[in-house]
Amino acid sequence: MRISRFWKTLDDFADAAASRWEWQATLGTELASAEQLLSKAGRVRELPCPSPGGAGCPRRVVRHVDGTIRAVCGDRPKACADLDLDADDIAILRVDRANLAKRIARALGLSPHRPGHTTPGAVTRIGTHDVYAGRGFPVFLALPGPSADADPRPFAEVLDTPGPRLLLTPTVASLPDALIAALDRAGVVRMALADIMIVENGTLTLARPAADTFAALREAVTRDAGDSAQGLAWPLPPDARWEEITMRFVADDVLNVTFRGETRRFEPDQLGMKNAKNGKPTAAWKYLKAFARMNGRLPVHHPEAEKKSAHQKQKQALSKVLRDSFGIADEPIPTDDGDYVTRFVVSADDLEQGRQGQRQRNFAERR
């Protein structure tokens, strides 16, 4: 079901908080679906009046010794009716912004964002919609509330982020026109949660599949990436894992990479492992070959003390170039019990067999 009234309350309620009685009066049947997005935050002492303005307004919450609770109009004569309440009615329910952002990110299937700093104000980057492994568009959430103004500073990260990006707001009217114009000039795509989200079986979800909802943004990522997918050697699906990859050296300068039954051939330059000055493979290529010869495992500490630092830097460089080439964000070569161990299978068996065959041929020729 759609919870359009709920999204509108995020524009109307200061700090997205009110008594449960007020939420119920505002949302009606939507409250049962939206309550998962609210958390308790104390109790109110007053309730709003239907015709505010008198000296005794708003209605004061009175808790009697017998346990009954009433909201009492203080005007004389009374301007509105007193209300009989229960403890749930006077509970303050507040939108838990962190919980809401988490639920929206989960509904959109976003990969988590790891910010280097806390985003200021009411604008938060909640994740990335991946088109390829490691390549997609960032998604931001803005909950400006009734005090929204045209100040662009809280939206600095949104405005300054290059490429396709998406800004979510509760409704199409959440932001003032001047700010909308600035976002449009910067090429920011805006979508209203009221238009794209529903609650289904008690869970916040997209009204349509993500591929349809974000079709234009996904196309923009693909178009900007071109055949190289923004520098990727092989654009893998968003759910790709290192454990699904096998790398086999079939020659000194040729690596076959297999993923989900498909094999592609790579040379050092295609993986960013070729020295631009002398045209030779970089140390990272040689280091990968060393892993292959040792079945994917090398000691963390180099036996020669003077080479320890260089050894660790080579591992870090190799990890980076592999992430840059295949887009999988996880560490490809973690540490395990004193060794660097590849998450992927890497082999030099073909390379070693070729060398053994060459030695056998050389011996036969000498005879």
C-alpha positions, 0 to 999 in steps of 0.5 A: 500500500502507498503511505502518501500521507506519511511522506507528507508529514515529513514535510509538515511535522517539525523534527518529524515528531508528534504524539501517536494521537496526532499521527493517527489523526493525520495518517488514519489507516496508514499508521499501521504500515508507517509505525515501523518507521517511528520510534518512541521518544517520551510523552507529550504534555499538550495536544493540538486543538482543531481551532487553535488561538484561545488563551487556553490553547493548546489542550493540556494533557491531564493524568488523573489519580485513577489512571485516566488521561484527558486532553483538556481545553483551557478556554472559557468557554471551551473552544473544543471538546476534551478528549479521553486518551490512553497511554499510547495516545500521548506517546511521542513518535519520532521518525528514526532517521537512521532507521528510515535511511537503512530501510530505504537503502535496503528497499532500493538494494543499495550497497552501503556507503562508507563516508569519510565524514558525517554529512552535515544537516538533513542530507545523507548519502545512503548508498550506491545503486550498482550497475556493475561491481563497483560502478553505479550512482550514489543515492542521497536522502534529504529530509528538510522538514517544514523549515526547508529553505533555498540554502544550497550548503547542506546539498554541497556533496550532492551538487559537487558529486560528478556523474549520475546521482539521485536525490530522494525527498519525501514528496515533490514539494519537499524543497523550495523552487530555488533549490530545485532549480540549482539541483536541476542545473547540476544534473541531479535526478530527483525522485519523491519517496511518495511516488516510488515506495510502498509498504508490502507485507509490512516491509518498505519496498519499491513500487516497481523493480529497481531496474525500471525505476532507475532505468534512465540513471542506469543507462547514464552510468552505462553511457558514461562508462562506455565499453570500458565501464569507467576503467574496468577491465571486466564489468562484473555484476554487482553481486560478484565475489572474488571467490568466483574468480579463477586466474591462470597464467598461460604465458609470462604475459598472458592471464586467463580470467574465468568468472561464472563459466566465461573466460577472458584473456588479459595482458598486463596493459589491460589490467593496468600492470604495464610500465608506460615508460619501458613497456614492461610488466609492473611489479604488481604483475610479477607479484601476482605471478608469485602468488600463482606459483605459490597457490595463492599464498605468500608470507606477510613478512619477507624473510629479508628484513630490508625487503619487508616494507617493499613486500607489503607495499607491493601487496597493497598495490596489487590489491588496488589494481585488482579492485580497479580492474574488476570493481569488487570492493572487498579486499582481494588478498586478506591476511590469514595466519601470517600469510597473504591469501588470495580470495580468488583461485590463482594458478601458474600450472600452465606456465610451469608445464610449458617451461617443463616441456621446453626443458624436455625439448631442449634436452631432446635436441641436445641429444 
